[in-house]
Amino acid sequence: MISLGFVDILMGLMMAGVAIVNVRDRSNPRWAYNAAFWALYAVTFLVGPRIPSIANGIIVIAMVLIAATGKLGDAPAESTTPAEREASAARWGNKLFIPALTIPAVTVLGTFTLGHIHVGGTVLVDPKQVTLISLGLATVVALIVGMVMLRPPLSAPVTEARRLMDAVSWAAVLPQMLAALGTMFALAGVGPIVAELLERWIPLNTPFAAVATYTVGMALFTTIMGNAFAAFPVMTAGIGLPLVVQHFGGNVVVMASVGMLSGYCGTLMTPMAANFNIVPVALLELPDENAVIKVQIPTGLILLVANTAIMYFFVFR
């Protein structure tokens, strides 16, 4: 049976490739720092689940120490000139979207089919992780489609991955680390403490109050933490499950899915989500480091109101 480890292997191989390309490019004065950082990150994917937790902790500390030197990054220049890219875009036109659109298409197809395929009496893909596994498979299919279409050098995928990862730098690790932080908060019992504090100031004796507190709390906590994955276990353990689901009888699927979307509203409005809101500013060389956030705030607020209404009208049906 194919498990989520399949995605871990894909990520580990890509990070290992990024590290190797850095090692081979001695023209970059920061090659050693970049190579060490991405090599350690590759280890967490390839063997992390099979080594002691303390070993994973040491690896993470080593990554933090490398990032703290401030010597990560310094991505190489693009391999093609603007004129070459414009000519390629004119030649291919909208067909350039085919590899990108392959990813959602294959993901949806795999989500609805792979979990029902059996080989030798055993299900082919873990039904609990079928969507993520399908997404990993979709990226491989999209890569093959892109290579066949554009016929770049065989080294192009890993070379371009290196350029992108070095440009994003340590911020690429934020989603994984913040998700782990959210899990730690949940295990430490932060959720019930947050719920107790909120109940002191907000009357949560009506379904709408519970829903609004949960969605707005998800957005606010995400704004503080920088990632909805970190906010989700805390707010769900404190407000979502005990109040919206257990006390008022809400649908747990609706609560969880719309709650996560509410958290993403906070992602749009915070500099803590550096990989989403700060890195693009650097890549685009914008003069205002908060330019992306300023543009996204109205959208985030409107979506938060919409998510609150959607949850209220559908979670109790």
Number of C-alpha atoms within 10 A of each C-alpha: 11 15 16 18 14 15 19 20 17 18 18 23 18 19 26 24 22 27 26 20 21 27 18 12 14 11 10 15 12 18 24 17 21 29 25 20 25 27 22 20 21 24 19 21 20 21 15 18 13 10 11 10 11 9 12 18 13 11 18 17 12 15 20 13 12 17 18 11 9 10 15 23 20 16 19 17 8 11 12 8 10 10 9 11 12 10 12 13 13 11 11 12 10 9 11 16 11 13 19 16 12 18 20 16 13 18 20 14 14 21 19 12 12 19 18 15 11 12 9 6 7 11 15 17 24 17 16 11 14 23 21 17 24 26 21 21 19 24 19 15 16 20 17 13 16 19 16 10 14 11 11 11 9 9 10 13 16 19 20 16 16 26 21 18 19 25 20 23 21 22 17 17 14 16 18 12 15 19 19 14 18 22 18 15 16 21 13 12 15 18 21 18 14 16 23 13 10 16 15 9 8 12 11 19 12 12 19 17 15 23 28 20 23 28 29 22 24 33 33 21 21 29 23 18 22 28 32 29 23 27 32 28 23 28 29 26 20 22 27 28 20 16 23 29 23 13 14 18 15 22 17 15 11 18 23 18 11 20 28 21 19 30 31 23 29 31 29 27 26 26 20 19 25 20 20 20 22 21 20 17 19 14 11 8 10 12 9 11 16 15 14 20 20 15 12 17 17 14 13 21 18 11 17 25 15 14 23 21 16 14 25 21 11 13 22 16 9
